Amino acid sequence: MKTFLTEVGDFEGPQIEAFDFGHAEQIAAEMGVTVIGEHVLTIQREGFTENDADRICKALSEEGHNREN
């Protein structure tokens, strides 16, 4: 299964686990959210996990949000 990112209006929505983009769109429609793309891990390091990637993405997102305000 792949992980897809969603949005609700202008805000980040829940991540969706799906087989492909079309499958993710079907799940998203039932949830009332919009699929915006596949979450692809591009950082490689021994022992680097999905949780590590989530923490980095959250930190970068918060940093970008703080710059806008």
RAJOWO-V994850 format. One record per helix or strand. SS is the DSSP state (2 for helix, 1 for strand). FROM is the first residue (numbers start at 1). LEN is the number of residues. Records with the same first field share a line. If there is no record, write none. Layout:
SS->FROM-LEN, FROM-LEN
This chain:
1->2-7, 11-2, 16-3, 34-5
2->21-11, 50-19
